[in-house]
Amino acid sequence: MVAAAAPRRRRGHAPGQQHKSIWWALVAWIIGLIFFFPVLYMVLTGFKTENAAVELPPKLIFMPTLENYRSIFSINFWPFFQNSLIVSLVSTAIVMVLAIPCAYAMAIERPPGWKNVLFFFISTRFLPPAGIIVPLYILFSPTGDPELPFGGLNLLNTPQGLIILYVAMNLPIAIWMLRSFFEEVPRDVIDAARVDGAPTWREIVEIVVPMVMPGVVATVFLAIIFAWNEFFFAFNLASIGTSTVPIFMLRFVTAEGLFWAKLAASSTMAVLPIVLLGWAVQKQLVRGLSMGAVK
């Protein structure tokens, strides 16, 4: 007579493991709130008066006001915002057009000396911006200036000059990131496309790029952030009419002191587009930043 089989235990977490997971979740929430609190305090300060913004100890409960936002829009915030938007999007588009075929070649074709080429790309980021600002100023100066005989590009105080600089600044990073994503594409897929007679441009656009689209989105997002937040070149090579949002915030740093409430309001408006963009592409962004982390 066959003995009855013992009933199977239901799978699940042990009580100790459940408590451990709860504690880890609580620690994660606490750390997240600690890192988020400065951003929250900046947003709240933008709704305070100047006197309330400098009160000690600071108050989290107060009567909000929109006076600071009325002030920043009344002193032509939109031209600075439009300049940042144009410069960031155009430079990022050019970066991706140049970086995708280059990264494809470095990851798939691997020409002779490709490691040296990659090192040269990233080495352009080693030099601090202050070390090249004088040569750039001379190159971007107008033609015919007797004090700057080597000038001639006439790109000072123009959005085109900033776009060129931001392309040069973000292109090496984009190539390195995209190369790591392209290396995740199975070689069999590429060989099958070549057997079917697909040209190189179609192989890149219709096969490789769609397979690593999360990585492409992550690269685009980082390039936009770097261009949007850049301050040094915009401060030294752009005029008031072509300056970007980071330069606009200097208006509230004066010899009389800091206008904390208006500075917080302008900072909130500066980070809002990036936050909305990150929220819109968060799924693709998380997948892209984690590609290659787990084999």
Secondary structure as the mmCIF struct_conf table of DSSP 4:
data_model
#
loop_
_struct_conf.conf_type_id
_struct_conf.id
_struct_conf.beg_label_comp_id
_struct_conf.beg_label_asym_id
_struct_conf.beg_label_seq_id
_struct_conf.end_label_comp_id
_struct_conf.end_label_asym_id
_struct_conf.end_label_seq_id
HELX_LH_PP_P HELX_LH_PP_P1 VAL A 2 ARG A 11
HELX_RH_AL_P HELX_RH_AL_P1 PRO A 15 THR A 45
TURN_TY1_P TURN_TY1_P1 GLY A 46 PHE A 47
BEND BEND1 LYS A 48 LYS A 48
HELX_RH_AL_P HELX_RH_AL_P2 GLU A 50 ALA A 53
TURN_TY1_P TURN_TY1_P2 VAL A 54 VAL A 54
BEND BEND2 LEU A 56 PRO A 57
BEND BEND3 LEU A 60 ILE A 61
HELX_RH_AL_P HELX_RH_AL_P3 GLU A 67 SER A 74
TURN_TY1_P TURN_TY1_P3 ILE A 75 ILE A 75
HELX_RH_AL_P HELX_RH_AL_P4 PHE A 77 TYR A 104
HELX_RH_PI_P HELX_RH_PI_P1 ALA A 105 GLU A 109
TURN_TY1_P TURN_TY1_P4 PRO A 112 GLY A 113
HELX_RH_AL_P HELX_RH_AL_P5 TRP A 114 SER A 123
TURN_TY1_P TURN_TY1_P5 THR A 124 PHE A 126
BEND BEND4 LEU A 127 LEU A 127
HELX_RH_3T_P HELX_RH_3T_P1 PRO A 129 GLY A 131
TURN_TY1_P TURN_TY1_P6 ILE A 132 ILE A 132
HELX_RH_AL_P HELX_RH_AL_P6 ILE A 133 PHE A 140
BEND BEND5 SER A 141 SER A 141
HELX_LH_PP_P HELX_LH_PP_P2 PRO A 142 PRO A 142
TURN_TY1_P TURN_TY1_P7 THR A 143 GLY A 144
TURN_TY1_P TURN_TY1_P8 PRO A 146 GLU A 147
TURN_TY1_P TURN_TY1_P9 PRO A 149 PHE A 150
TURN_TY1_P TURN_TY1_P10 LEU A 156 ASN A 157
BEND BEND6 THR A 158 THR A 158
HELX_RH_AL_P HELX_RH_AL_P7 PRO A 159 PHE A 182
TURN_TY1_P TURN_TY1_P11 GLU A 183 GLU A 184
BEND BEND7 VAL A 185 VAL A 185
HELX_RH_AL_P HELX_RH_AL_P8 ARG A 187 VAL A 195
TURN_TY1_P TURN_TY1_P12 ASP A 196 GLY A 197
HELX_RH_AL_P HELX_RH_AL_P9 THR A 200 ARG A 202
HELX_RH_PI_P HELX_RH_PI_P2 GLU A 203 VAL A 208
HELX_RH_AL_P HELX_RH_AL_P10 VAL A 209 MET A 211
TURN_TY1_P TURN_TY1_P13 VAL A 212 VAL A 212
HELX_RH_AL_P HELX_RH_AL_P11 MET A 213 ASN A 229
HELX_RH_AL_P HELX_RH_AL_P12 PHE A 232 LEU A 237
HELX_RH_3T_P HELX_RH_3T_P2 ILE A 240 THR A 242
HELX_RH_AL_P HELX_RH_AL_P13 VAL A 245 PHE A 248
HELX_RH_3T_P HELX_RH_3T_P3 MET A 249 PHE A 252
STRN STRN1 VAL A 253 THR A 254
TURN_TY1_P TURN_TY1_P14 ALA A 255 GLU A 256
STRN STRN2 GLY A 257 LEU A 258
HELX_RH_AL_P HELX_RH_AL_P14 TRP A 260 ALA A 280
TURN_TY1_P TURN_TY1_P15 VAL A 281 VAL A 281
HELX_RH_AL_P HELX_RH_AL_P15 GLN A 282 SER A 290
TURN_TY1_P TURN_TY1_P16 MET A 291 ALA A 293
#
